[in-house]
Amino acid sequence: MKNSETIELGREISDVHRFTAYIAILLIYFFYCYNFSLLSILGPLLTSDYGFTQTQFSFLFSVQSWGLLVGTLIAGTCCVRFGKKRTLMGLGIVFALCTLMHIIMVDNYPVWVAFRLIAGMALGGTYGTSVGLIVDLFPAHYRGRLTAIASSLFALAGALAGWIASRWLGTDWTIVVWAGIIPVFFGVLLVLFSVPDDLALTRERNAKVLEVSAEKVSYRSMLKGKYLGIAMMCILMSGMNFSGFSGFTQFVPIYLKDEVGMSTEQWGQLIATQSMGQFFGFLIFGVIGDFFGRKKTMVGMVLCGVMIPVYMALDIEMFTAFNICALLFGAGLGYSGVWGAYYTELFPERYRSMAAGFCFNMGRIISSFVVLFIGMIADSGIGLKTALFFPTAFFFIGVVIWMFLPETLQRKKNEIVAK
């Protein structure tokens, strides 16, 4: 494999074995992404059939987001102590079992709150753990594209959820949930047997740090000097990303059903169209990020901010235009596909298990309050349609923040040449 000297985990395994391990990681990652789509997809069901208000519905997202923050910190520590492989398997089992509880006690709102919190904790650690394993398994030259492919699964998972919902949400909604549970356990088994154990590598890294400094690898040691400022900017940028994305997409099915008047089949198709656009956006921006620079992908963030007002100006007679807007909005969302590589590259190598997940998921604390705020506005006299214009501003604020962060691609290329 090209630039194989930069591989850090499993240098001795074959390329076939390496990509098998990659697929195993992606299987858990795919249904981690699918799990994020569940709240949005089930929104019309929960608010119409089970009597949840839009404020209650948005609070479920906030609770899940708060769990994500806690889970990010716990998982990062577990990765350092037990290795990323073991941590990833444990996280998959937990969020699958928590999701199962929504079938067992669907009409019990406190149960939804409790298990969205626990599931959120497991989901919060999955991104950083998965990305860290992928980065360790492959040469630096491929990491941007491979992490972008992983991120693109969010779009495919959303498309699958939209497709399943359009066919079974009105007849047997549990199929939507079961589809996100059963495959996770197969993914855990594949990771067990195909992913190299990284515990020895983790201990070696920790020992090297202790040779240079008595300070252990921790979030406290990571957030020092210039890296504290970088982390804060990354968290703010992620916060704007999630506020723009979740503040809009969490309520779109409800908006399309209740205010535009679309059928389940129609709004399910739009969700699938948006997700397919996002899939291709991840792939396109992954290539751009690897060859032209990570920051060049911010054009997608601009596109997202532009498309929301256009989307909200359409009515049910303009279904084709809805599809075009959904496709373009989804494609724009691909800008975050390089963040897995970008966030790890902004920090020293020893923090690879922590940096991506921390910077990515801690931004959710911002969006958790934004989504709750939008839900409260929707329940007020202002209405949902007006509330859904707010996410536009968050995308543009995110662009401004990104402008002040450094580019990492050229630095990495220089390091590879120097070796």
N, C-alpha and C positions, 0 to 999 in steps of 0.2 A: 504494500500500500504506500502511496506517495507520502513523503514526509513522515514515515513511520517512526522516526526517532523522537517525535513529539508525543507518541502514544504513551500513556502512563499506567494503564490498567490492561492486563492481559496481552502483553507484547508477544507472548509465545503462542497464542491461539491463532487459528487460521482466519482468513477474511470471511469465510462462510460462517464460522462459529461467531465471529464478531458481529456480523449483520443479523444472525439469529438472536443474539443477545439484545441487539438494538430493537428488533421486532418485538421481543418479549417485553421490554421496557415500554414500548409504544402501545402495547395492548392494554396495560394498566393505565397508561397516560390517556388513551382514547376514552376509556370509560370514566376516568377522572373528569375529562372535558364534558362527557355526556351528562354527568351528574350536575354540572353547572347549568345545563340547559333545562333540567327538570322543573325548577321553580317557574321559569318563564312559560314553559309549555303547559304546565298544570294550572297556571294562573286563571284562565277562564273557567276551569272546572271548580277550583277552590272558591272563587268569588261568586259563582252562580249557583252551583249545586250544594256547596257546603257552607255558604253564608259568611265566608271571610270578607271583611271589609278590605279596601285597597290599602289602608293604613296597616292592618294586620298582615296582609300579604307582603307589603314592603318591609315590615319588621322582620319577617322570616329571612329575607335577604340580608338585613342588617345583622341579625343574630349569627347567620352563617359566616358573614364577613368577620365578625368579632372572633368567632372560632378559628377562622383562617389565620388571624394574627397570632393567636396563642399557639396554634399548631405549627406555624412557621418556626417559631422560636424553639419549641420542643423538638421538632424534627431535625433542625439544624444541630442541636446538641446530641441527639441520638445518632446522627450520621457520624459525628466526631467520635463518639464512644463505641458504637456498634457497627459502623460501616453503612454505606448507602443502600447496599443490596438488601440487608435485613430490614432496614427501616422502610424501604419501599414496599416490601411484601406486607409488613404489618399495617401500613397505612391503607393499602388496598383492601385488606380484610375488614378493617374498621369502617371505612366509608360504605362498603357494600352492605354490611350488616345494619348500619344505621338507616340506609335507604330502604331496607326491607321493612322497617318499622312503619313506614308511611303507608304501606299496603295493609298492615295489620290493624292500625288505628288511624285511619285516614280522617275521621271526623273529629278527632281530639286535638284541638289547637295547642294546648300545653305540650302534648307529645311531639307535635311538629316542631315547636320551639326548641325543646330539649334535644331532639335528635338532629335538627339542623345545626345546632351548636356543636355537637360532638362530631357530626359528619364534616362540618367546616374545619374543625381542628385537624382531621385526617387529610382533607383536601388541601389544607394550607401547606402541608409539608411535601405534597406530591410533586409539585412543580420543581422546586429547588433540588429535591433528591433525584428526580429523573434526569434533569438537565445536567446535574453534576456527574452522574454515571455516564451519560452520553459524551460529555466533554472529556472525561477520563479515558473512554474507550477508543476515541478517534483522534487522528492528527489535527493540528490546529487549522490546517487549510480547509478542512471539511466541516468544522464545527458550526459555522454560521448557517450553512445549508441544512445540516442535520438537525439542529435545534429549531430551525424554521419549519422543517417538515413536521417535527413533533408539535410545534405550535399550530400548524395547519390542521392538525387533527381536531382542534377545537371546532373548526368550521365543519369538518366532516361529521363530527359528533352532533353538532347542531342540525345539520342537514338530515341525519338519520332520525333525530328526535322529532323534527318537523314532519318528516315522511311518516313515521309511525303514528304520530298524533293525528295527522290528517286522515288516517285510515281506522284507528282504533280508539281514539280518545272519546268519541261519542258512543261507542258500543262496549268496550272493555278497556278502560283506562289503565288497568293494572299491567297490561302488556307493555305500556310505555315505561313503567318502572322496572318490571322484571328484566327488560332488555338492558338495563343499566346495572344489574346485579350479577346475574349468572356468569357472564364472560370475565368478570374481574377475577373470579377464583381460578379460571383457566390461566389468566395472565400471571397470577401469583406462582402457580406451578411452573410455568415456563421460565420465569425469572429464577426460581430456585435451581433449575437444572441447566440453564444456559448462560446466565450472567456470572462472570468470574467474581470470586469473593474479593472485595476491596478492603477488608478489615486490616490486612497486613500493610497495604499501601497507606491507609489512614494512620495507622500507628507509626509508620515510618515518617510520614509528614509531621506528625505531632512531635516525634523525637527530634527531628531536625530543627523545629522551632525552639524546642527546649535547649538545644545546643547553643543556639544564638542568643536566646533570651529565656529568662526564667518564667516568662509569662506564657500561659497556655493559650491554645487557639480557642477564642471565645468571641462573642459579640462585643464584649467590652474592649478587647484588644483590637478588633477590626475597626471599631468606630473611634479612631484616634487621628489627630492631625488633619491633613487634607482629606482623608477618607471619610471623616465625619461629614464634611460639607458635601462631598460627592454622594454619600448615602442619603442625606437629607434631600438633595435635588432629585435623586432617582426615585425616592419615595413620593415626593410631590408630583413628579411626572407620571408615575404609576397611578397615583391618586386621581389625576386628571383623566388618565386613560380609562380607569374603571368607572369614574363618575360619568364620563361621556358615554361609554359603552353600556354599562349597566343601567344608568339613569334613563337611557332610551330603550334598549332592547328588552328589559324586564317587563315593561308595560306595553310594548307594541302589540302582542296578541290580544290583550284586553282592549286596547284602543281600536284595533282593526275590527274586532268582533262587536263591541258595544257602540262605538261612535261612527265608524265607517260603514258598518253593517255587513261585513264579510262573513261567509260561512267558515266552518272549521277547515274544510278542504282548501279554501282560498287563502286564509291566513297561514295555514300550515305550509302551503306551497311557497308563500313569500319568505317564510323563515328558512325553508330549504334553499331558495334562490340566494338569499343573503349569505347563507352558510357556504354555498358553493363559490360565490364570489370571494368570500373570505379565504377559502382554501387556495384558490389560485393567487390571491393577493399575498398569502404567506410564502408561496413558492417563488413568486416574482420578486418580492422584496428580500427574500433570503438570498437570491442570486445577486441582487443589487448590493446588499449588505456585505457580501463576501468579496465582490470585485471593485466596488466603488466607494465603500465606506458605510459604517453602521448608521451614521446620521443622515445619509441621503434618503433613507426610507421615511423621514418625517413628512414627506409630501403626502403620504397616505393619511396621516393625521389631519392634514389640512383638508383633504378630500372628504373625510368623515364629517368635519365641521360644516362644510359647504352643503352636503347632501341632506342633512336633517331638515332645514327649512323647506327645501324642495319637496321632500317626502311628505311633510305635513300639509302642503298646499294641495295635494291630490285628493280626489274623491273616488267613489267606488266605480264610476264610469271609466276611470283611467287605470284599469288593472294592468295593462301592458306597461304603462309608465311607472306604476308601483314596482313591477318586477325589475325594470331597468335601474331605478333608484336603489332598490334593495341589493342588486348585484354590485353596483358601484360603491355603495356604502360598505358592503362586505369586503370588497376588494381593498378598499382603503384601510380596513382594520388589520390587514396583513403587515402593517408597519411594525407591530410589536413582535413579529416572529423572530427578529434578530436579537431581542432583548435577553434571551437566555445566554447567548454568547457574549453580548455587549456588557451585561451586568457582571459577569464573571471576570471579564477582561479589565474592568475598571478597578479591580482590587487585586492584591497580591495572591499568588497561587494557593497559598495555604488556607485561604478563606473560600475556596471554590465550593465547598459543601454548604456554605451559609449565604454567600453574597447574593446569588440570583434570587433565591426564594425570599430572602429578607427584603431586598429592594422592590421586588415585584409585589409581594403580598402585603407588606406593611402599608402600601398605598390604599389598600382596601378599607382601612379605617376611615379614610376621607369619604370614599364612595358609600360606605355603610350609612353614613348620616345623610348624604346627598339623596340616595334612593328613598330613604325614609321620608325626607323632606318632600320629595316629588310625590310620594304616595299621599302625604297629608294635604298637599295642594290639590291633588286630584279629588280628594274627598271633600274639599272645601268648595266654595262657590266659584273659584277660579276655573276649575275643570282640568281634566287630564290633557287635553290638546295643548293648552297654554303651557302646562308644566313640562311637556316634552320638548319645548324649545330651549330650555335651560342647558341641556347637554352640549349644545353647539359651543357655548362659551368655554366649557371645560376642555374640549379638544384644542381650541386655539391657545388657551393658557398653557396647555401641555407642550405645544410647539415652541412657545417662547422659552419655557424652562429648558427644553432640549437644546436650544441654541447655545446655552451657556455650559453644557457638558462637553468634555473632550471627546475627540474621535480616537478609537482604539485600534482600528484595522492596520494602519501603517506601522504603528508600534509593534504589533504582533509580527508583521511581515519582516521587519528589521531584525527581530529576535530570532526568527527562523533562519534568515540568511547568515546571521552571526554565528549560529551553531554549525 
